[in-house]
Amino acid sequence: MCGINGIFSHTKQQYTHHIGKMNNAMIHRGPDDHGVYSSDYISLGHQRLSIIDLSTGGHQPMSTGDEQLTIVFNGEIYNYAEIKKELNYPFQSNCDTEVILAAWQQWGIKCLDKFNGMFAFAVWNNRSKELTIVRDRLGIKPLYYHYNGQQLVFSSEIRSLLASNLVARQIDTEGLCDYLRYQTVQTPNTILKDIHMLEPGSYMRISVEQKELKKTRWWFIDKCHTDIPGSYEELKEEVKNRFYKSVQRRLVADVPFGAFLSGGIDSSAVVGAMTKASNRQVKTFNISFAEKEFSEAKYAAYIAKLHHTDHTEINLSPVDFLEALPNALNAIDHPSGDGPNTWMVSKATKEAGITMALSGLGGDEIFAGYAIFNRMAKLDKNQILWKLPTEMRKLMGLTLQKIKPGVASDKVKALLSQEKYDFTSQYAISRQVLLDNKVNELFKSKISNKHLPVALLNQFNLDDKSILTKVSIAEMSTYMQNVLLRDSDQMSMAHALEVRVPFLDHELVELLLSVPDSMKYPHTPKKLLVDSLPDLLPDYIVNRPKMGFVFPWSDWLKKDLFKLADHHIRALANRPYFNTTALTTLWQEFNNNNPSVTYSRIWPLVVLNHWMETNNIH
């Protein structure tokens, strides 16, 4: 796990000085070692967090013996030892980076199909003067880039791109609109103008001769399919086998490791499988709160005791959080409505001597755990509603809004106001934080009608998919990728902590996307997961109230964090994009307990202004 940088130019230039600045901007991602490679047309940089082969043999940038190929790599290839046996190469180390390099030399781009892992890497071919940049199937590792026709600048972090002084610090208005709607910006866009993300399961190429930046998808989430067993009993066994195999793969490390344990189904399954697969006691970490209604500590403690883990409970008070929050906010690389929770647990985990931790992230997305799966299934069954006259549907929504005011009713009204039923549009509205009427009020100029999640999902072939599989693909491609995975990466790497996500093993994902809805969600969320792992998931955990890994934000924003939030809301309101009165009114409505203005409508705005101030964004 590391941070990578690079600058490619169509002219014979070297950017060693720029790469040095880019490396310095993300030392936190890899404090163990650093390196720079420069030659005509290309400069590459690397910050290393040593996980596999802690020796200097894993130093990057790494080149083949003939110096034809040079790589910078961020991530882990979990099956590297298996692949290594297939390669005819004079290995000098025991690290997975060298296996990628050897596989690239032997098989070229086809080697990607063999890799099981999370990764973003760049390979420079010094003979053909060609650069190839690759991102893993599910976008677990980030890759940002800027290309102006002459230079391609890329990095694991936006702040590193900005440190090169080759990229403008300018807000992208379409990205800003997307952020207000969804508390994030959808790939390939970002909140900054002319900075993009390479899409998951894609690679891009450029050469000295070829000035066009060509992108190619090498893995398709909407096309992946695998044969499934015929009976439910056989399917449960297959799910169990793939899950255990995924966890076991992710225990390969030469450093101490542990796990985040919320006490929910997903993290409990991961911890249980770890204890069975590992020959050493597993260390687990949980955040608890003084506010008992938000604390999951008792459930985490139950699982820790059940599996005899070395458990650490992190007791958090508002005072503790207030003291730590400035550092958590400073760690944000791309603004998001989530993240400080991961920053806090990552900090405690690292301080306990852990360098790698497993997380239950992804379980809800592939096993239909979120409430949105059920909501979208109900909408799909009731498509006949959109055959009613538009005005009648609008009246139905308005009536519900008056009877039961709140976010849910606001969304139902927006859904019923749509001219027709369309999965991608209905899904996008269901996932919106601020609806279009509110975003329109906040902006001085008219907002774009283009919703980036809709544009992204319309690229996929979803017509032949069942409704729950459609939602899984939508969740993994939008919210999971651009909120959960991005936050997990930036907040854990702020502490040089690697986080691995067993539920996102592509072999497990491909299986679950092929499972019919009747087996995935017969009557309750994640029933297939629970049935497949009965020895890891006792009833006490399965039937507990779902709380989620959240902080008591609403109380804190109105009390302990009020001054901080008030400053940033008012500062943001005075920026040229925003309607000052509308934004300050939104803040007042929140403090007056308007049910339609929850903390999740306010906190992303606080984060946005703090991020703009910290990074001097225009």
C-alpha positions as MATLAB code, in Angstrom:
seq = 'MCGINGIFSHTKQQYTHHIGKMNNAMIHRGPDDHGVYSSDYISLGHQRLSIIDLSTGGHQPMSTGDEQLTIVFNGEIYNYAEIKKELNYPFQSNCDTEVILAAWQQWGIKCLDKFNGMFAFAVWNNRSKELTIVRDRLGIKPLYYHYNGQQLVFSSEIRSLLASNLVARQIDTEGLCDYLRYQTVQTPNTILKDIHMLEPGSYMRISVEQKELKKTRWWFIDKCHTDIPGSYEELKEEVKNRFYKSVQRRLVADVPFGAFLSGGIDSSAVVGAMTKASNRQVKTFNISFAEKEFSEAKYAAYIAKLHHTDHTEINLSPVDFLEALPNALNAIDHPSGDGPNTWMVSKATKEAGITMALSGLGGDEIFAGYAIFNRMAKLDKNQILWKLPTEMRKLMGLTLQKIKPGVASDKVKALLSQEKYDFTSQYAISRQVLLDNKVNELFKSKISNKHLPVALLNQFNLDDKSILTKVSIAEMSTYMQNVLLRDSDQMSMAHALEVRVPFLDHELVELLLSVPDSMKYPHTPKKLLVDSLPDLLPDYIVNRPKMGFVFPWSDWLKKDLFKLADHHIRALANRPYFNTTALTTLWQEFNNNNPSVTYSRIWPLVVLNHWMETNNIH';
ca = [
       0.000    0.000    0.000;
       1.532    3.251   -1.084;
       1.118    6.477   -2.990;
       2.098    6.907   -6.637;
       2.803    9.962   -8.802;
       3.788   10.599  -12.360;
       4.246   13.247  -15.028;
       4.332   12.361  -18.710;
       5.202   14.905  -21.411;
       5.128   14.726  -25.197;
       8.415   16.621  -25.239;
      11.806   15.623  -23.801;
      11.381   17.019  -20.329;
      12.073   15.672  -16.881;
      10.063   16.716  -13.847;
      12.173   15.425  -10.977;
      11.631   18.576   -8.912;
       7.871   18.460   -9.413;
       7.739   14.766   -8.483;
       9.640   15.539   -5.301;
       6.952   18.037   -4.310;
       4.226   15.544   -5.171;
       5.881   12.861   -3.056;
       6.209   15.260   -0.134;
       2.490   16.046   -0.319;
       1.623   12.438    0.491;
       4.341   11.157    2.789;
       1.498   10.048    5.081;
       0.553    7.358    2.550;
       3.989    5.782    2.623;
       6.418    6.875    5.347;
       8.693    3.816    5.042;
      10.502    4.673    1.788;
      10.334    6.935   -1.234;
      11.753    7.006   -4.723;
      11.885    8.942   -8.007;
      12.538    7.774  -11.561;
      13.174   10.258  -14.378;
      14.067    9.962  -18.034;
      13.070   11.687  -21.243;
       9.280   12.169  -21.376;
       8.510   10.587  -17.982;
       9.027   11.140  -14.261;
       7.586    8.756  -11.655;
       7.361    9.028   -7.879;
       6.511    6.685   -5.035;
       5.920    6.707   -1.271;
       6.041    3.242    0.271;
       4.102    1.681    3.127;
       5.778   -1.692    3.543;
       3.309   -4.565    3.957;
       4.765   -7.483    1.970;
       8.558   -7.994    1.869;
       9.739   -5.240    4.202;
      13.252   -5.271    2.735;
      14.692   -2.752    0.289;
      13.871   -5.270   -2.434;
      10.418   -3.690   -2.625;
      11.754   -0.209   -3.386;
       9.888    1.722   -6.079;
       9.891    2.911   -8.791;
      10.965   -0.600   -9.843;
      12.453   -1.521  -13.218;
      13.160   -4.739  -15.075;
      16.811   -5.751  -15.375;
      17.040   -4.370  -18.906;
      15.281   -1.156  -17.749;
      12.717   -1.493  -20.510;
       9.808   -1.427  -18.039;
       9.385    0.696  -14.904;
       6.440    0.546  -12.503;
       4.925    2.509   -9.637;
       2.259    0.548   -7.783;
      -0.271    1.244   -5.032;
      -2.223   -1.657   -3.555;
      -1.913   -5.393   -3.055;
      -2.059   -8.426   -5.346;
      -3.299  -11.116   -2.977;
      -2.575  -14.072   -5.278;
       0.898  -12.878   -6.280;
       2.576  -16.031   -4.931;
       0.429  -18.227   -7.196;
       1.115  -16.053  -10.240;
       4.823  -15.993   -9.475;
       5.022  -19.756  -10.060;
       3.860  -19.259  -13.657;
       6.512  -16.694  -14.536;
       9.933  -17.120  -16.031;
      11.701  -14.155  -14.457;
      14.879  -13.601  -12.378;
      13.122  -12.384   -9.213;
      15.144  -10.282   -6.787;
      12.479   -9.831   -4.103;
       9.446  -11.429   -2.474;
       7.088   -8.518   -3.129;
       4.001   -8.364   -5.327;
       5.277   -5.318   -7.229;
       7.941   -7.366   -8.943;
       5.346  -10.019   -9.821;
       3.251   -7.373  -11.619;
       6.326   -6.217  -13.509;
       7.255   -9.770  -14.525;
       3.655  -10.611  -15.481;
       3.467   -7.449  -17.600;
       6.673   -8.375  -19.373;
       5.436  -11.919  -20.066;
       1.730  -11.400  -20.829;
       1.238   -7.674  -21.407;
      -2.179   -6.210  -20.615;
      -3.709   -9.703  -20.382;
      -1.995  -10.143  -17.016;
      -4.756   -8.033  -15.449;
      -7.189  -10.934  -15.720;
      -4.949  -12.985  -13.418;
      -4.720  -10.404  -10.618;
      -6.876  -10.686   -7.509;
      -6.443   -7.551   -5.469;
      -6.826   -3.820   -5.090;
      -4.497   -1.718   -7.185;
      -3.663    1.366   -9.150;
      -0.365    1.280  -11.025;
       1.497    2.812  -13.944;
       3.941    1.029  -16.259;
       6.360    2.972  -18.463;
       7.747    1.199  -21.520;
      11.018    2.935  -22.254;
      11.369    1.228  -25.635;
       7.977    2.166  -27.093;
       7.789    5.383  -25.026;
       4.320    4.366  -23.885;
       2.668    4.860  -20.487;
      -0.168    2.614  -19.261;
      -2.128    3.393  -16.087;
      -4.449    0.778  -14.570;
      -7.143    0.777  -11.876;
      -8.608   -2.299  -10.156;
     -11.982   -3.793  -10.993;
     -14.033   -2.138   -8.236;
     -12.120    1.106   -7.744;
     -10.785    0.261   -4.297;
      -7.617    2.257   -4.921;
      -7.850    5.819   -6.285;
      -6.159    7.291   -9.354;
      -6.546   10.990  -10.189;
      -5.180   12.640  -13.327;
      -4.990   15.842  -15.354;
      -4.220   15.976  -19.090;
      -3.922   19.184  -21.073;
      -2.789   17.779  -24.423;
       0.899   18.208  -23.580;
       1.305   16.826  -20.070;
      -0.378   13.999  -18.192;
      -0.069   14.367  -14.415;
      -1.398   11.554  -12.221;
      -1.432   10.632   -8.544;
      -3.101    8.694   -5.747;
      -4.301   11.993   -4.276;
      -5.627   15.329   -5.512;
      -3.402   17.234   -3.062;
      -0.381   15.685   -4.677;
      -1.575   16.819   -8.119;
      -2.008   20.340   -6.769;
       1.478   20.254   -5.239;
       2.957   19.832   -8.717;
       1.837   23.390   -9.543;
       0.855   22.066  -12.975;
      -2.871   21.900  -12.169;
      -5.275   24.784  -11.492;
      -7.068   25.017   -8.132;
     -10.464   25.770   -9.631;
     -13.904   24.410   -8.700;
     -15.820   22.557  -11.401;
     -19.409   23.831  -11.338;
     -20.894   20.539  -12.568;
     -18.898   18.694   -9.914;
     -20.034   21.182   -7.254;
     -23.658   20.618   -8.211;
     -23.128   16.844   -8.008;
     -21.524   17.259   -4.578;
     -24.509   19.190   -3.201;
     -26.863   16.557   -4.561;
     -24.948   13.439   -3.461;
     -22.310   14.548   -0.885;
     -19.651   13.434   -3.372;
     -18.748   13.652   -7.068;
     -19.144   10.672   -9.364;
     -16.213    9.177  -11.266;
     -14.750   10.183  -13.707;
     -15.523   13.727  -12.525;
     -14.152   15.388   -9.415;
     -15.009   18.632   -7.697;
     -12.067   20.343   -9.433;
     -12.001   21.507  -13.015;
      -9.850   19.368  -15.356;
      -9.025   16.783  -12.669;
     -10.558   13.361  -13.290;
     -10.522    9.844  -11.854;
      -9.705    6.793  -13.896;
     -12.817    4.595  -13.850;
     -12.720    1.222  -12.041;
     -11.833   -1.754  -14.207;
     -10.168    0.542  -16.755;
      -6.761    1.430  -18.084;
      -5.522    4.370  -20.118;
      -2.598    4.683  -22.484;
      -0.602    7.459  -24.015;
       2.686    7.611  -25.897;
       5.081   10.158  -27.296;
       3.720    9.499  -30.776;
       0.041    9.211  -29.831;
      -1.301   12.398  -28.258;
      -4.806   11.082  -27.626;
      -5.346    9.664  -24.156;
      -7.100    6.357  -24.832;
      -9.184    4.709  -22.104;
     -10.315    1.073  -22.190;
     -12.489   -0.931  -19.811;
     -10.928   -4.310  -19.046;
     -13.551   -5.511  -16.523;
     -17.281   -4.903  -16.782;
     -19.437   -4.874  -13.657;
     -22.577   -5.006  -15.818;
     -21.311   -7.969  -17.852;
     -19.667  -10.151  -15.219;
     -21.448  -13.454  -14.761;
     -20.688  -16.809  -13.218;
     -22.629  -20.044  -13.038;
     -24.369  -20.565   -9.715;
     -25.316  -23.843   -7.997;
     -28.811  -25.110   -8.637;
     -30.015  -25.407   -5.047;
     -30.025  -22.918   -2.166;
     -28.005  -25.296    0.001;
     -25.296  -25.572   -2.669;
     -25.304  -21.805   -3.136;
     -24.780  -21.245    0.597;
     -21.757  -23.536    0.496;
     -20.335  -21.683   -2.507;
     -20.817  -18.308   -0.812;
     -19.130  -19.610    2.329;
     -16.171  -21.022    0.380;
     -15.597  -17.848   -1.636;
     -15.927  -15.640    1.430;
     -13.470  -17.682    3.491;
     -11.062  -17.772    0.553;
     -11.319  -13.997    0.186;
     -10.577  -13.398    3.887;
      -7.693  -15.856    3.852;
      -6.128  -14.150    0.834;
      -6.275  -10.825    2.635;
      -4.332  -12.073    5.637;
      -1.097  -12.233    3.623;
       1.135   -9.628    5.253;
       4.520   -9.233    6.908;
       3.187   -6.697    9.444;
       0.753   -6.846   12.409;
      -2.897   -6.779   11.320;
      -6.372   -6.396   12.844;
      -9.972   -5.558   11.966;
     -12.600   -2.856   12.382;
     -15.470   -4.358   14.413;
     -18.763   -2.464   14.623;
     -20.713   -5.458   15.860;
     -22.864   -5.526   12.731;
     -23.328   -8.513   10.435;
     -20.583   -7.635    7.950;
     -17.729   -6.827   10.320;
     -18.716   -9.761   12.567;
     -18.505  -12.143    9.591;
     -15.072  -10.800    8.638;
     -13.703  -11.070   12.183;
     -15.105  -14.584   12.621;
     -13.522  -15.776    9.372;
     -10.220  -14.122   10.324;
     -10.044  -15.971   13.623;
     -10.585  -19.296   11.853;
      -8.049  -18.560    9.110;
      -5.292  -17.003   11.219;
      -2.874  -18.798   13.533;
      -2.527  -15.736   15.774;
      -4.974  -13.817   17.948;
      -6.854  -11.208   15.930;
      -6.887   -7.619   17.186;
     -10.235   -5.815   16.835;
     -11.215   -2.162   17.224;
     -14.546   -0.466   17.947;
     -15.661    3.115   18.555;
     -18.155    3.659   21.389;
     -20.018    6.799   22.431;
     -21.217    8.337   25.641;
     -24.602    8.688   23.872;
     -25.854    5.106   24.355;
     -28.354    5.288   21.510;
     -25.430    5.607   19.093;
     -23.127    3.061   20.711;
     -22.630   -0.381   19.228;
     -20.001   -1.332   21.799;
     -21.959   -4.153   23.426;
     -22.431   -5.951   20.110;
     -18.771   -5.605   19.193;
     -17.748   -6.839   22.647;
     -20.001   -9.883   22.216;
     -18.322  -10.870   18.928;
     -14.867  -10.171   20.364;
     -15.589  -12.484   23.293;
     -17.131  -15.136   21.026;
     -13.990  -15.313   18.874;
     -11.432  -14.527   21.624;
     -10.031  -11.446   19.892;
      -7.712   -8.896   21.486;
     -10.368   -6.171   21.578;
      -9.914   -2.401   21.914;
     -12.907   -0.191   22.600;
     -12.322    3.452   21.735;
     -14.517    5.557   24.034;
     -15.329    8.823   22.316;
     -16.868   11.911   23.884;
     -17.811   15.131   22.095;
     -14.740   16.746   23.663;
     -12.478   14.025   22.242;
     -14.060   14.385   18.845;
     -13.862   18.173   18.885;
     -10.147   17.999   19.644;
      -9.498   15.481   16.872;
     -11.819   16.922   14.229;
      -9.422   19.560   12.799;
      -6.882   16.847   12.003;
      -9.592   14.626   10.520;
     -10.803   17.456    8.307;
      -7.250   18.254    7.238;
      -6.845   14.645    6.102;
      -9.652   14.934    3.536;
      -8.230   14.770    0.018;
     -11.548   15.068   -1.845;
     -14.523   16.490    0.077;
     -17.181   14.029    1.189;
     -20.109   13.879    3.559;
     -18.516   11.011    5.459;
     -15.074   10.065    6.691;
     -14.182   11.284   10.210;
     -15.466    8.021   11.691;
     -12.927    6.058    9.637;
     -10.233    8.598   10.548;
     -10.874    8.068   14.271;
     -10.859    4.273   14.242;
      -7.849    4.251   11.886;
      -5.927    6.501   14.273;
      -6.551    4.206   17.234;
      -5.763    1.114   15.178;
      -2.438    2.508   13.988;
      -1.505    3.673   17.482;
      -2.035    0.094   18.678;
       0.772   -1.024   16.361;
      -1.425   -2.266   13.512;
      -0.398   -1.527    9.902;
      -3.118   -3.475    8.057;
      -6.793   -3.917    8.966;
      -9.766   -5.694    7.427;
     -13.142   -4.001    7.049;
     -16.705   -5.185    6.407;
     -17.204   -2.548    3.716;
     -19.088   -3.925    0.696;
     -21.301   -6.454    2.460;
     -24.441   -4.320    2.209;
     -23.853   -3.650   -1.485;
     -23.486   -7.250   -2.629;
     -25.938   -8.909   -0.211;
     -28.745   -6.301   -0.521;
     -28.395   -4.966    3.011;
     -29.407   -1.326    2.607;
     -32.999   -0.114    2.839;
     -32.683    1.265   -0.699;
     -32.811   -2.299   -2.074;
     -36.292   -2.800   -0.670;
     -37.412    0.697   -1.681;
     -36.290    0.251   -5.273;
     -37.922   -3.195   -5.429;
     -41.224   -1.657   -4.298;
     -40.931    1.139   -6.864;
     -40.228   -1.417   -9.558;
     -43.339   -3.420   -8.616;
     -45.480   -0.284   -8.631;
     -44.490    1.116  -12.031;
     -48.204    1.338  -12.814;
     -48.285    4.504  -10.694;
     -46.524    6.359  -13.509;
     -49.460    5.602  -15.795;
     -51.549    7.987  -13.700;
     -51.723   11.637  -14.827;
     -48.692   13.653  -13.731;
     -50.796   16.203  -11.853;
     -52.499   13.449   -9.868;
     -49.139   11.990   -8.847;
     -47.844   15.406   -7.863;
     -50.925   15.899   -5.690;
     -50.326   12.524   -4.030;
     -46.756   13.529   -3.219;
     -47.791   16.946   -1.929;
     -50.452   15.400    0.317;
     -47.942   12.951    1.819;
     -45.486   15.799    2.367;
     -48.094   17.740    4.347;
     -49.273   14.748    6.397;
     -45.793   13.473    7.218;
     -43.141   16.156    6.603;
     -39.551   14.976    6.312;
     -36.841   13.744    3.979;
     -38.655   10.515    3.012;
     -41.825   12.364    1.982;
     -39.793   14.950    0.059;
     -38.215   12.152   -1.961;
     -41.529   10.397   -2.610;
     -42.908   13.675   -3.949;
     -39.879   14.087   -6.228;
     -40.192   10.482   -7.456;
     -43.890   10.821   -8.236;
     -43.225   14.059  -10.113;
     -41.110   12.231  -12.696;
     -42.799   11.891  -16.102;
     -42.153    8.156  -16.265;
     -40.602    5.316  -14.316;
     -36.922    4.968  -15.141;
     -34.612    2.944  -12.902;
     -31.516    5.145  -13.112;
     -33.413    8.401  -12.506;
     -35.463    6.920   -9.663;
     -32.350    5.440   -8.073;
     -30.519    8.771   -8.304;
     -33.368   10.642   -6.600;
     -33.496    7.987   -3.875;
     -29.800    8.587   -3.188;
     -29.901   12.394   -3.276;
     -28.964   14.347   -0.168;
     -30.326   17.692   -1.380;
     -33.095   17.535   -3.972;
     -32.958   19.702   -7.086;
     -35.408   22.329   -5.840;
     -33.187   22.951   -2.803;
     -29.955   22.919   -4.824;
     -31.537   25.444   -7.199;
     -32.243   27.719   -4.249;
     -28.649   27.496   -3.026;
     -27.034   28.320   -6.379;
     -27.023   31.839   -7.801;
     -27.213   30.513  -11.358;
     -29.495   27.800  -12.759;
     -28.188   24.302  -12.063;
     -27.572   21.656  -14.691;
     -30.298   19.092  -15.308;
     -27.578   16.493  -15.847;
     -27.230   14.102  -12.915;
     -23.812   12.461  -12.985;
     -24.988    9.153  -11.413;
     -27.650    8.868  -14.131;
     -25.082    9.532  -16.873;
     -22.731    6.985  -15.311;
     -25.347    4.235  -14.913;
     -26.768    4.785  -18.391;
     -23.420    3.572  -19.763;
     -24.175    0.127  -18.340;
     -26.406   -2.536  -19.821;
     -28.921   -3.073  -17.002;
     -31.974   -4.075  -19.034;
     -31.570   -7.811  -18.474;
     -30.728   -7.524  -14.760;
     -33.030   -8.283  -11.837;
     -33.953   -5.289   -9.705;
     -31.687   -6.171   -6.761;
     -28.719   -6.770   -9.059;
     -29.398   -3.404  -10.691;
     -29.314   -1.746   -7.275;
     -26.094   -3.591   -6.355;
     -24.404   -2.339   -9.519;
     -25.701    1.179   -8.919;
     -24.580    1.183   -5.281;
     -21.100   -0.157   -6.059;
     -20.621    2.280   -8.941;
     -21.767    5.418   -7.131;
     -22.155    5.583   -3.336;
     -19.750    2.781   -2.453;
     -17.039    3.831   -4.852;
     -17.244    7.590   -4.486;
     -18.067    7.885   -0.783;
     -17.235    4.730    1.157;
     -14.118    3.549   -0.683;
     -12.759    7.048   -1.219;
     -13.200    7.898    2.455;
     -11.805    4.562    3.571;
      -8.678    5.164    1.508;
      -8.025    8.799    2.369;
      -8.817    8.495    6.079;
      -6.924    5.262    6.741;
      -3.918    6.299    4.642;
      -3.747    9.542    6.600;
      -2.380    7.256    9.337;
      -0.400    4.979    6.991;
      -2.898    2.199    7.669;
      -3.857   -0.213    4.904;
      -7.512   -1.307    4.841;
      -8.546   -4.471    2.994;
     -12.134   -5.292    2.020;
     -12.883   -9.047    1.707;
     -16.471   -8.543    0.505;
     -15.103   -6.885   -2.635;
     -13.125   -9.873   -3.859;
     -14.155   -9.892   -7.520;
     -14.855  -13.634   -7.504;
     -17.344  -13.183   -4.655;
     -18.877  -10.102   -6.322;
     -19.321  -11.910   -9.639;
     -21.125  -14.738   -7.864;
     -23.516  -12.449   -5.983;
     -24.341  -10.379   -9.067;
     -25.420  -13.636  -10.730;
     -27.686  -14.803   -7.882;
     -31.463  -14.392   -8.454;
     -33.332  -12.019   -6.159;
     -35.368  -14.830   -4.619;
     -32.182  -16.364   -3.187;
     -30.468  -13.097   -2.285;
     -33.376  -11.452   -0.443;
     -36.180  -13.978    0.146;
     -37.709  -11.881    2.939;
     -35.015  -10.118    4.979;
     -31.815   -8.205    4.090;
     -28.613  -10.239    3.751;
     -30.463  -13.503    4.380;
     -28.110  -15.370    2.027;
     -25.030  -14.136    3.933;
     -26.564  -15.029    7.307;
     -27.599  -18.481    6.115;
     -24.167  -19.132    4.600;
     -22.241  -18.294    7.793;
     -24.410  -19.526   10.710;
     -21.397  -20.308   12.908;
     -20.098  -16.734   12.567;
     -23.384  -14.841   12.897;
     -25.367  -15.624   16.077;
     -28.981  -14.454   16.414;
     -27.946  -11.771   18.909;
     -26.058  -10.009   16.091;
     -28.358  -10.873   13.191;
     -31.525   -9.619   14.888;
     -30.072   -6.523   16.525;
     -31.258   -3.050   15.442;
     -29.250   -1.756   12.454;
     -27.406    1.391   13.498;
     -24.603    1.859   11.019;
     -21.149    3.202   11.772;
     -22.222    6.784   12.499;
     -21.545    9.576   14.939;
     -24.268   11.570   16.767;
     -23.785   14.430   14.317;
     -27.118   16.179   14.799;
     -26.547   16.764   18.502;
     -22.918   17.736   18.048;
     -23.572   20.228   15.240;
     -26.114   22.036   17.372;
     -23.930   22.068   20.474;
     -20.231   21.186   20.671;
     -19.504   21.760   16.962;
     -21.809   24.726   16.484;
     -19.084   27.396   16.246;
     -17.094   25.385   13.716;
     -20.159   24.642   11.577;
     -21.492   28.194   11.793;
     -18.178   29.622   10.593;
     -17.956   27.353    7.566;
     -21.614   27.631    6.551;
     -21.449   31.423    6.610;
     -18.099   31.495    4.803;
     -19.453   29.173    2.122;
     -22.574   31.318    1.787;
     -20.361   34.283    0.864;
     -18.618   32.443   -1.958;
     -19.642   33.581   -5.467;
     -21.521   30.389   -6.446;
     -24.020   30.545   -3.611;
     -27.168   32.413   -2.672;
     -26.188   33.779    0.720;
     -29.708   34.031    2.105;
     -30.748   30.544    0.973;
     -27.700   28.848    2.491;
     -27.925   30.621    5.852;
     -31.658   29.878    5.927;
     -30.918   26.176    5.423;
     -28.581   26.329    8.427;
     -31.254   28.047   10.528;
     -33.848   25.444    9.528;
     -31.541   22.689   10.701;
     -31.051   24.355   14.080;
     -34.830   24.849   14.325;
     -35.316   21.081   13.864;
     -36.950   21.201   10.431;
     -37.455   17.457    9.678;
     -36.471   17.993    6.034;
     -33.039   19.400    6.980;
     -31.075   16.665    8.698;
     -27.397   16.739    9.655;
     -26.473   14.950    6.402;
     -27.701   18.048    4.525;
     -25.444   20.311    6.601;
     -22.221   18.451    7.344;
     -21.114   18.104    3.668;
     -21.336   21.900    3.376;
     -19.099   22.351    6.426;
     -16.588   19.905    4.948;
     -16.695   21.626    1.550;
     -15.766   25.055    2.846;
     -13.090   23.694    5.171;
     -11.553   21.777    2.253;
     -11.631   24.847   -0.011;
      -9.989   27.009    2.656;
      -7.337   24.400    3.455;
      -6.406   23.797   -0.189;
      -6.774   27.390   -1.402;
      -9.412   26.466   -3.973;
     -10.860   29.242   -6.108;
];
